[in-house]
Amino acid sequence: MENPPIIEMKGIRKGFPGIVANDDITITLQKGEVLALLGENGAGKSTLMSILFGLYRPDRGTISIKGKEVQISSPTQANDMGIGMVHQHFKLVHNFTITENIVLGLEPRKGLGMDLESASKRIKQLSEHYGLNVDPDEKIEDVSVGMQQRVEILKMLYRDAEVLIFDEPTAVLTPQEIQDLMKIMKNMIDEGKSIILITHKLKEIKAIADRCTVIRRGKLIGTVDVADTSTEAMAEMMVGREVSFTVDKEDREVDKKVLEIQGLNVINRRGVMGVKDFWLDVYGGEILGLAGVDGNGQTELVEALTGLTRVESGKILINGKDVTHSNIRERIESGLAHIPEDRQKRGLVLDYSVEDNFILENYGDDRFNTYGFMNRGAIRENSEAIILDFDVRAGQGSDTPARSLSGGNQQKAIVGREISHNPDLLIAVQPTRGLDVGSIEYIHKRLIEQRDSGKAVLLVSLELDEILDLSDRIAVISHGELIGLVNADEIDENEAGLMMAGVAKGSKS
């Protein structure tokens, strides 16, 4: 007799006010396989896995582990049953060491105190065994985002998890960190672990998954063998229509100079020069892509342009006006809009409603504000237009708290808000991070619309494909310096990669 699946979720239904997140969904996970859970933002993937991890209780349906039906009412219970989850937004204490974070809630005792030494040894062994390369004594605040994710993985392995759920694990990783994560997952599978991978990135599904279960708007569309199914077919299952993977844009003449960066120097949080003697112009009617390995000055440059950090020396001009020392509101009034890198930290007030988040930067406008009184009707109308235009899936409509939107819908809300300001200069930092293929296609079209209407777009992205597909010109930054400036049609991925490493210089144009 064939062994039963290690996990079976059967007929799962889960509703929230105004929305059915999971509608009669059945999935199975076999021992030693990677099952991808594919769906658009807000399709119900994370909800389904939160049920398996004990964060939610299903309205109906059953969960079985190795053929035996179980009730999972808390993450502790899920851990005890061998199920671990690596969340999209990490749950770590930043001023604790890696060891302290991993043993939290499961502290080993030695007499009256904690035995962190033996825990640290076991963590080091696990790290070496799975190729994680983690130093147990480092503090979380001192390590990269990719390393923080490895700590989350070690938390699960330390608790002897047999089934690991990864929720959008590559949303915040660099390309190199993504490759490393794929190797780590393969090591786990070789050790007999089983993985459920929540994602919308088809390239990663092709690289690592055995089977793929597709969910659309809370309903099960089907499960396919990844090796026998094209990315185009999976994308169509996910979105319900054919998806274009190419970016169509016509050649156009550039307009006036919108952004001028003149000899900019910015000191970073570590007290060293993060941006060094940086010169760059961006014109109306172009998308200028800023390419670079993460941590090479992009964040400091963007923060200086948007008024979030002080400029040490140099100048920033928008439409010819010097805004180097202007406050954020003055920069917005000069025609600047900003899609930030971190949607939760810099993009939204999570406890505000969607409609109030849409007017954060222009609540003083006459249409929303009359003699100090907010015009709720106009605010609601503005919100509903952006929700409709950018397909923001908000269960309770305009009243939905931003916190309760899925990560991808939070991103679409920010993109919609910033583009709705009709800016002269749009600084778009990782604009499609955490979005599915349908949403990426849509956001790319909107960025090209901005360019085609004569606006200037500065695109900052760690996705080299995105930079190459969308940009008219590409500026490469390395260690805070401008390495080269080239036309996008004169460079390929390898040449761009060499420039990002500081190895080759393009011609300045």
VEXKEZA-983727 format. One line per 5 residues: number of its first residue (from 1); their letters; for each residue z, y, x of C-alpha. Coordinates in pm, whole numbers. Each point is the difference from the previous one (the first is absolute). Layout:
// VEXKEZA-983727
NUM	A	Z:Y:X ~ ...
END
This chain:
// VEXKEZA-983727
1	MENPP	0:0:0 ~ -97:347:127 ~ 287:225:106 ~ 78:276:-253 ~ -66:362:104
6	IIEMK	281:160:199 ~ -8:284:-258 ~ -138:0:-355 ~ 29:299:-232 ~ -118:-94:-347
11	GIRKG	-79:225:-299 ~ 190:299:143 ~ 24:307:-223 ~ 176:325:90 ~ -14:325:-193
16	FPGIV	131:350:65 ~ 2:298:-238 ~ -365:76:-79 ~ -151:-274:216 ~ -29:-378:36
21	ANDDI	12:-51:378 ~ -49:-380:-8 ~ -171:-166:-296 ~ 21:-383:4 ~ -63:-46:375
26	TITLQ	5:-340:172 ~ -21:-43:379 ~ 72:-282:244 ~ 78:2:373 ~ -49:-315:208
31	KGEVL	210:-76:309 ~ -154:135:320 ~ -255:232:-163 ~ -58:373:-28 ~ -62:101:-360
36	ALLGE	-135:354:-41 ~ 97:187:-315 ~ -279:250:-55 ~ -15:284:-250 ~ -46:372:-49
41	NGAGK	291:241:31 ~ 226:-56:-298 ~ -159:-337:-87 ~ 342:-171:-6 ~ 3:-177:339
46	STLMS	328:145:127 ~ 166:-50:-339 ~ -92:-369:4 ~ 141:-45:350 ~ 312:201:-87
51	ILFGL	60:-259:-273 ~ -33:-281:254 ~ 241:182:232 ~ 258:53:-276 ~ -36:379:-32
56	YRPDR	-125:-30:-360 ~ 53:-260:-273 ~ -318:-112:-183 ~ -20:49:-377 ~ -135:-353:-16
61	GTISI	-146:-268:225 ~ 140:-242:258 ~ 39:-22:379 ~ 7:-335:180 ~ 76:-74:366
66	KGKEV	-132:-334:129 ~ -42:-117:-360 ~ 350:93:-117 ~ 42:285:-251 ~ 238:274:119
71	QISSP	149:330:-118 ~ -6:278:261 ~ 223:290:-101 ~ 51:180:334 ~ -152:37:349
76	TQAND	306:-181:142 ~ -80:-298:-221 ~ -367:19:108 ~ 112:-2:366 ~ 218:-304:-67
81	MGIGM	-305:-177:-146 ~ -203:77:315 ~ -197:298:-134 ~ -19:324:203 ~ -184:326:-67
86	VHQHF	-126:267:239 ~ -25:313:-215 ~ -269:268:34 ~ 270:264:56 ~ 241:-150:251
91	KLVHN	368:-36:-84 ~ 164:75:334 ~ 297:209:116 ~ -148:231:264 ~ 310:61:213
96	FTITE	82:-375:16 ~ -134:-229:273 ~ -259:-264:-81 ~ 268:-270:15 ~ 232:193:-236
101	NIVLG	-284:42:-249 ~ -98:-367:10 ~ 353:-136:-56 ~ 94:260:-265 ~ 162:-185:-290
106	LEPRK	15:-320:206 ~ 219:115:288 ~ 110:-281:236 ~ 378:5:63 ~ 200:-58:316
111	GLGMD	370:21:-73 ~ 57:326:-186 ~ -317:167:131 ~ -375:-51:-14 ~ -178:-229:243
116	LESAS	-306:215:67 ~ -56:-160:339 ~ -86:-345:-138 ~ -209:163:-278 ~ -191:198:262
121	KRIKQ	-71:-321:198 ~ -135:-176:-310 ~ -215:302:-90 ~ -143:3:355 ~ -82:-373:-28
126	LSEHY	-170:48:-338 ~ -188:303:134 ~ -134:-196:298 ~ -80:-306:-212 ~ -219:195:-244
131	GLNVD	-144:247:253 ~ 173:303:-150 ~ 111:165:328 ~ 305:171:-153 ~ 291:138:206
136	PDEKI	313:-76:-212 ~ 200:285:155 ~ -240:286:-78 ~ 80:242:-282 ~ -239:14:-297
141	EDVSV	-43:376:40 ~ -142:-57:350 ~ -269:-257:-87 ~ -350:29:-152 ~ -88:-73:-362
146	GMQQR	-170:-324:110 ~ 319:-111:178 ~ 206:84:-312 ~ -220:-235:-196 ~ 68:-277:255
151	VEILK	372:61:-55 ~ -54:-55:-374 ~ -182:-326:82 ~ 286:-108:229 ~ 249:71:-281
156	MLYRD	-178:-265:-207 ~ -33:-249:286 ~ 369:47:90 ~ 80:-106:-357 ~ -219:-313:39
161	AEVLI	-266:113:-250 ~ -269:-260:-67 ~ -207:228:-223 ~ -70:356:117 ~ -137:266:-234
166	FDEPT	-177:291:175 ~ -46:307:-223 ~ -294:209:132 ~ 111:-73:359 ~ -278:190:175
171	AVLTP	19:326:-199 ~ 192:179:277 ~ -129:-187:309 ~ -249:95:269 ~ -308:-225:51
176	QEIQD	166:-160:306 ~ 323:-65:-194 ~ -205:-159:-281 ~ -157:-244:251 ~ 347:-81:135
181	LMKIM	131:-61:-354 ~ -284:-243:-71 ~ 95:-199:313 ~ 366:-5:-110 ~ -100:-129:-346
186	KNMID	-211:-275:158 ~ 299:-100:216 ~ 214:-27:-314 ~ -257:-216:-178 ~ -18:-226:307
191	EGKSI	380:-38:-32 ~ -37:-122:-360 ~ 89:327:-177 ~ -192:114:-309 ~ -111:359:-63
196	ILITH	-89:209:-303 ~ -191:310:112 ~ -16:290:-249 ~ -297:210:104 ~ -319:176:-101
201	KLKEI	-161:-18:347 ~ -283:-251:-23 ~ -60:-12:376 ~ 359:-123:52 ~ -29:-257:-279
206	KAIAD	-310:-138:171 ~ 184:-9:336 ~ 319:-180:-107 ~ 7:-137:-358 ~ -87:-349:-125
211	RCTVI	-17:84:-371 ~ -6:327:-194 ~ 143:61:-348 ~ -136:313:-169 ~ 194:206:-256
216	RRGKL	-154:287:-196 ~ 208:229:-223 ~ 274:-260:-33 ~ -228:-293:-84 ~ -100:-299:214
221	IGTVD	-374:14:79 ~ -17:-318:209 ~ 73:-175:332 ~ -271:-66:260 ~ -28:-169:340
226	VADTS	-40:286:247 ~ -239:-185:234 ~ -247:-55:-288 ~ 20:348:-156 ~ -159:325:123
231	TEAMA	194:325:30 ~ -242:153:-254 ~ 85:-272:-255 ~ 376:45:51 ~ -37:379:-31
236	EMMVG	-188:-42:-328 ~ 271:-235:-133 ~ 264:257:94 ~ -165:313:-140 ~ -212:-146:-280
241	REVSF	-323:155:128 ~ -221:-3:307 ~ 153:200:287 ~ -202:184:263 ~ 124:-48:357
246	TVDKE	-231:268:140 ~ 62:374:-11 ~ -301:198:-124 ~ -26:357:121 ~ -296:226:56
251	DREVD	-59:224:301 ~ 92:362:-62 ~ 23:321:195 ~ 351:116:82 ~ 130:329:-141
256	KKVLE	242:251:150 ~ 282:-87:237 ~ 307:-78:-215 ~ 257:-128:253 ~ 37:123:358
261	IQGLN	253:-161:235 ~ 26:200:322 ~ 187:-135:304 ~ 275:-156:-212 ~ 316:-134:165
266	VINRR	268:-176:-207 ~ 327:-156:117 ~ 88:-328:-173 ~ 339:-127:-119 ~ 74:-153:341
271	GVMGV	-27:344:159 ~ -327:-68:184 ~ -344:149:-56 ~ -159:-200:-285 ~ -314:215:-28
276	KDFWL	-144:155:316 ~ -247:290:19 ~ -187:-125:-307 ~ -321:180:-109 ~ -194:-100:-313
281	DVYGG	-208:164:-276 ~ -67:-150:-344 ~ -282:138:-216 ~ -56:13:-373 ~ -230:-281:-111
286	EILGL	117:-255:256 ~ 250:-280:35 ~ 146:6:349 ~ 178:-326:81 ~ 293:3:243
291	AGVDG	18:-343:166 ~ 276:-128:225 ~ 253:-274:53 ~ 313:66:-206 ~ 255:223:174
296	NGQTE	-247:198:211 ~ 71:343:-146 ~ -162:-27:-343 ~ 330:46:-186 ~ 103:302:210
301	LVEAL	-344:160:-43 ~ 4:-44:-378 ~ 358:126:-27 ~ -95:312:198 ~ -306:63:-220
306	TGLTR	197:-41:-323 ~ 304:202:108 ~ 242:-291:28 ~ 68:56:370 ~ 6:300:234
311	VESGK	-291:82:228 ~ 99:51:364 ~ -315:196:86 ~ -358:37:-118 ~ -148:107:-335
316	ILING	-96:-147:-338 ~ -247:190:-219 ~ -107:-89:-355 ~ -304:193:-127 ~ 50:238:293
321	KDVTH	362:79:-92 ~ 269:-72:260 ~ 253:-238:-164 ~ 167:-119:322 ~ 340:125:-111
326	SNIRE	-58:6:-378 ~ 222:-201:-232 ~ -129:-296:-200 ~ -59:197:-322 ~ -204:263:187
331	RIESG	-217:-274:152 ~ -59:-155:-345 ~ -99:345:-130 ~ -240:30:296 ~ -187:-306:-130
336	LAHIP	177:-296:163 ~ 75:-332:-172 ~ 170:-297:167 ~ 6:-371:-79 ~ 302:-104:213
341	EDRQK	40:-310:215 ~ 321:-115:-174 ~ -44:18:-377 ~ 367:-58:-83 ~ 155:224:264
346	RGLVL	-246:291:-6 ~ -223:-47:-304 ~ 224:-41:-304 ~ 343:73:-140 ~ 63:-356:-114
351	DYSVE	254:84:-271 ~ -228:263:-160 ~ -249:-95:-271 ~ -367:-36:84 ~ -83:327:-177
356	DNFIL	263:196:194 ~ -128:-147:328 ~ -346:131:-87 ~ 124:363:-3 ~ 232:-10:302
361	ENYGD	-220:242:193 ~ -119:227:-281 ~ 279:9:-260 ~ -5:381:25 ~ -362:24:-124
366	DRFNT	-49:201:-320 ~ -132:-302:-189 ~ 323:-196:62 ~ 254:281:11 ~ 49:296:-237
371	YGFMN	272:245:103 ~ 197:-281:164 ~ -37:-245:-291 ~ -192:-320:65 ~ -293:-68:-235
376	RGAIR	55:-371:-58 ~ -319:-34:-208 ~ -220:131:282 ~ 191:-212:257 ~ -56:-312:-215
381	ENSEA	-369:83:-46 ~ -44:43:378 ~ 176:-330:62 ~ -203:-196:-254 ~ -325:134:149
386	IILDF	96:-116:352 ~ 127:-339:-128 ~ -332:-56:-180 ~ -219:137:280 ~ 164:-202:278
391	DVRAG	91:-312:-202 ~ 373:33:71 ~ 165:-297:-174 ~ 323:145:-140 ~ 170:-220:-262
396	QGSDT	163:289:-189 ~ -277:251:71 ~ 99:346:122 ~ 372:-69:-50 ~ -1:-296:240
401	PARSL	233:55:299 ~ -204:3:322 ~ 238:-262:141 ~ -116:-260:-253 ~ -371:26:91
406	SGGNQ	-143:-265:232 ~ -65:117:357 ~ -374:29:-59 ~ 45:200:-320 ~ 239:236:180
411	QKAIV	-279:54:254 ~ -262:64:-269 ~ 234:251:-167 ~ 32:197:326 ~ -375:-7:71
416	GREIS	-66:115:-358 ~ 251:284:23 ~ -132:133:331 ~ -369:-15:-97 ~ 81:166:-336
421	HNPDL	110:312:194 ~ -367:52:98 ~ 88:71:366 ~ -230:142:268 ~ 158:-234:257
426	LIAVQ	123:-349:-89 ~ 206:-175:267 ~ -8:-365:-104 ~ 236:-221:202 ~ -39:-372:-67
431	PTRGL	-138:83:-350 ~ -73:-364:-90 ~ 310:-163:154 ~ 127:-259:-246 ~ -301:21:-233
436	DVGSI	-221:-281:-133 ~ -377:-13:54 ~ -82:158:-336 ~ 237:292:64 ~ -119:38:361
441	EYIHK	-360:23:-121 ~ 106:267:-252 ~ 206:208:248 ~ -284:-11:253 ~ -237:135:-267
446	RLIEQ	244:282:-78 ~ 29:96:368 ~ -379:7:28 ~ -13:215:-316 ~ 231:248:176
451	RDSGK	-234:7:298 ~ -312:31:-219 ~ 152:295:-188 ~ 37:189:330 ~ 367:-78:70
456	AVLLV	130:-94:345 ~ 169:-339:30 ~ 212:-104:299 ~ 39:-377:-33 ~ 280:-158:205
461	SLELD	-6:-379:-23 ~ 104:-304:202 ~ -279:-197:-171 ~ -288:38:244 ~ -245:-137:-260
466	EILDL	103:282:-235 ~ -47:265:272 ~ -345:-135:92 ~ -115:-38:-362 ~ 112:339:-133
471	SDRIA	-18:246:290 ~ -281:234:97 ~ 169:70:335 ~ 281:-190:171 ~ 269:153:222
476	VISHG	196:-248:210 ~ 362:73:93 ~ 194:-180:274 ~ 347:97:126 ~ -26:325:-194
481	ELIGL	-325:108:166 ~ -352:30:-140 ~ -191:-272:189 ~ -338:61:-157 ~ -193:136:-298
486	VNADE	-312:-188:-110 ~ -237:-30:-294 ~ 95:-305:-207 ~ -354:-143:8 ~ 5:1:382
491	IDENE	299:-229:51 ~ 92:-359:-86 ~ 335:-176:-41 ~ 18:-114:366 ~ -71:347:140
496	AGLMM	252:156:-239 ~ 258:-261:106 ~ -55:84:369 ~ 42:370:-71 ~ 318:-66:-198
501	AGVAK	135:-179:306 ~ -84:310:206 ~ -253:-198:207 ~ -321:185:-85 ~ -75:357:-96
506	GSKS	-259:99:-259 ~ -199:319:30 ~ 162:306:-156 ~ -227:150:-260
END
